Amino acid sequence: MSAFDSDEFRRVLGSFPTGVVVITAADPVGGALAMTVGSFVSVSLDPPLVGFLPQKTSSSWAALRASGTKFGVNILGNTQEDVCRAVAKRKTDKLDGFDWSPSVHGNPRLADAIGFIDCETQDVFDGGDHDIVVGRVEALETLRSHLPLLFFRGGYGSFRPGSMTLGTGISSARVAQLDLIRPHMERLAADLSTEVTAMCMVDEDMVTVAAAGTDKRSTRVTRVGRHVPFMPPIGGVFAAFGGPEMESRWMSQVHDDADHVARDNFERGLERVRSSGYAYGIGHETGLAIEIASASAGHSPTAENRRELSAAINAASAHFNNTTVEKAGEYEFHSATAPVFDRDGTCVFSLTVWGPDGLSRGTDVLAVFDKLTRVAETCTSELRHAAV
């Protein structure tokens, strides 16, 4: 006898969030069959297999199974709760009113899904009151960069990942590149016992799109997913290695009330970025002030935002690659940033190592610079040889 009932079973298992997919297949006259599934899983990489677990008594599963061996998996995004509920509720015409088209293998593919997988049924196993369906992957593609739809404790929603963000407007190609460099970020973060973040440009902003490790300083701000203006000193490696037009654009964003000394400091700092291959900031209070002020300013800064940002820029300019780090010295090492280039030589990411609280020995700071640039070069090599 079990020491629990079905209600308790559902309650405990409901503590585990699941992704939501819509399984589809074509009916005999070319229409769409569909069912909502919260039990989709990756099974094997070699051979490429996926699986889902439909209830044996489901009429939707009976129709899908009778249609043949081919089926499609539509991975739903966080804006598709209406699709999920409609497919789960309707008895017929489940995709009526939703845009879809046949995939190359003939399975209905929802227009707004974030991913799609064409499959051929390989096995159907007994799983109690459910079947265990294993499908061999024939084709797959990423359609959108939105966050996924999740089911948790009877409700639908999504999440904001703390280590990597996709819902920021970055392209699927950029996401694929990010996947390639992330393991190198994780190893560097573990080696230095700190946080390593990656930024890229999205339209007119700089966006932190990934993080590895932890910044243990008590003043840590949440960085992943944050949009900040492309302006001194943020995005300095993009300005340094993006050509004259990019540099001019960067310098033009210095606020009018920033003094001429700040402008001169940033121009000299860019030259040192180009010669050394990295940018760095000294001073925790100064670095934190520029992070907070730039994030608060956003796209439409108020007069107060402008004053705070201008003050932070003036203070930060003196420490933007303009402090000579000596082996015998001690420094409030705030951060160091190096560029990552794609196969065309375009700077697509910047990697930033965040310094520890308090003072750091000059030898330790210089060691960080060396490790960061080596990892950035490895990431560049990875992207230059990858098929993305």
Buried (B, 14 or more C-beta within 10 A) or exposed (E): EEEEEEEEEEEEEEEEBBBBBBBBBBBEEEEBBBBBBBBBEEBEEEEBBBBBBBBEEBEBBEBBBEBBEBBBBBBBBBBBBEBBEBBBEEEEEBBEEBEBEBBEBBBBBBEBBBBBBBBEBBEBEEBEEBBBBBBBBBEBEBBBBBBBBBBBEEEBEBEEBEBBBBBBEBEBEBBBBBEBBBEBBBBBBEBBEBBBBBBBBBEEBBBBBBBBBEBEBEEEEEBBBBBBBBBBBBBBBBBBBBEEEBBEBBBEBBBEEBEEEBBEBBEBBBEBBBEBBBBBBBBBEBBBBBBBBBBBBEEEBEEEBBBBBBBBBBBBBBBBBBBEBEEEBEBBBBBBBBBBBBEEEBBBBBBBBBBBEEBBBBEBBBBBBEBBBEBBBBBBEBBEEBEB
